[in-house]
Amino acid sequence: MNLKEAKILVAYFSRAGNNYVNGRITNLKEGNTEIAANLIKELTGSNMFRIETVNSYPGDYTKATEVAQQELRTNARPQLTGNVEDMDSYKMIFLGYPNWWGTMPMPVFTFLEEYNFSGKTIAPFCTHEGSGLGRSEKDLAKLCPKATVEKGLAIRGGNVKNAQNEISKWLREIKIIEQQSHFNT
């Protein structure tokens, strides 16, 4: 894809606070998916949109996972706080989320159902602690059957701060960037 001609958006859902990372509960000031989204923005010059819910998830990790599991069980569509202005102008969407119970969090389902992705390219990326992309790519393809869904990238949450090379490699594989990108450290 020619980045000079395409308008690109990084849309992501991320949760800071108590999270399971590298086998233990830790308090994150910034969610792992948000870190990955910012790295993609830096490499592609994309615009950003944070998917946020009207009702926040509990700060406690266990309670948040219970809410997420209940939402999945009931196929809930949590209300979002905002929307993307001029979504029609974007041709490429990077869609980021943590893997919750084997797929995307339900707010991401809400987001996907609010727009027409026909003719757009969606490149999913997720953060996880061992479950990879789960079935999220299949769920994404079902929700957006007229979009092109690129091969997704699963980033271990505990390694996300060091994922620059992994993200660059993925962007080259899906032909978003053509050459090795270097990050300022």
N, C-alpha and C positions, 0 to 999 in steps of 0.2 A: 504494500500500500504506500502511496506517495503521501508523506506527511505534509508536504507543502500544499496539497490540494484538499486534504481531508480535515474536517474539524473533529477533534477527538475529545472524549470525555472519560474521566476516571470517576465512576460512581462506586461508592463503597459503604459498607456497614461495618462498624468496628465497635468493640466494647472495651473500655478501659476499666480500671479497678481490679478486684480480685479475679484472677484467671489461673487456669491450670497451665503451667509452663515447666517443661523438663521434669515432670514427675512430682511437682509440688505446687501449692497455691501461693501465688505471689501477687503483689499489688502493682499493676501497671499504670503509669501516668498517662501513657498513650497506648491505645490498642494495637496489637500486632498487625492487623489488616490495614490500619491507618498508616503505619510505618511503611508497609509494602506499597500502598497507594501513592504515598509521597515519593518513593523511589521511582515508580513508573511515571509520575508526573514530571519528575526531574529529567528523565530520559527522553520523554516524548513531547514535552511542552504542552501537555493536555490541560484542559480545564478540569476542575474538581467539583464533585457534588457528594456531600455526606448524607447517606440515608439514615435518618433519625426518626424515632418513634415519639408520638405524643406522650405515651406512658413509658417512662424509663424502666429498664430492667433492674431488678434488685442489685445492690452493690455486692452482696454475698454471692460467691461463686456457686455454691450448691443451690441456693434459692433461685438464682438466675437460670441454672440448667433445668430446674424443675418447671419454671415458667416456659422456657423454650420447648421442653418436651411436651407440655400440655398444649401449647400453640400448634406444634406439629401434629399431635394426636387429633386435634379438632379442626385442622386445616385452617387456622386463624389467619386473618389478614390485618395485622396491627396498623392503626392509622399513622401516617407519616406527618412530620411537621412542615414539610415543604415539598416543592416540586422543581424540576429542571425547567428553566426558562428556555424556550426555543429548542426543545428536544429534536424537532424535525431537522435542524441544521447539522446535527451530529451524524457522521457516517460510521464512526468507530467508537465503541464503548468498551472500556475495560471495566469489568464488574468484579468487585472485591468483597469478600465475606469470610468470616470464620466458618469452619465446618461444624455445624451444630446437629447432632444426632444423624449424621450421615448425609446431610444435604445443606442447602443454604438456610440461614435464619428466615423465619416467616416474613419479617419486614422486607427482605429482598424479593420475595414472591409478590408482596404488595407493590413494590416499585416496578417490577417487570409487567404487572398487569395494568399499570396506569398509563402505559405508552404503547405506541405502535412501533415495533422494531423491524417491520418488513423492510427488506433491502439493506438493513444495517449489519455491521459485523460486530459481534460480541466476543470479547476475549476474557474468559473467567479466570480469576486467581483467588486462591483461598489460603488461609492460614489454618494450621491444624497441629495436633500433638501426636500424630501417628495414624490418622485415618485418611489422609490424602484428600482428594476431591470427593470421595464417597460417590453418591449417585447424583451429585449436583449438576454435572454436565448433561445427563439425561433429563433431569427435571427442567433445566434451562432450555434444552431443545424442544421439550413439550410445550413450555410456556411461550416460546418465541419461534414457532415453526417456519416462519418466513424470513428469519434472520440467518446469517451465516454464523455458526458458533465455532470459534477457533479452539484448538487444543488448549486446555487449561493448564495452569501452573499451580501446584500445591507447594506451599512453603511451610516448613516446620516453624511454628511460632517462636520456639526458643532460639531459632537461628535467624530470625527475620532481620535483625540489625546488621547481619553480615551477608545478606542475600543479594547484594548488588550484582555480582557476577552471574548468579543464577537467573536473576530477572533479565539482565542484558542478553544472556544466551537464549532465553525463551523469546524475547522480543525479536531476536535475529531469526529464530526458528519459524516464527509465524510471520516473518518478513515485514516487521514494523520498523525496525532499524536495520541498516545494511552493514554497519561496521562496528567494531568493538567500541563501546562507550566507556569512558573513564569517569570516575567519580572523584570529586575533590574530597580529600580526607583531612 
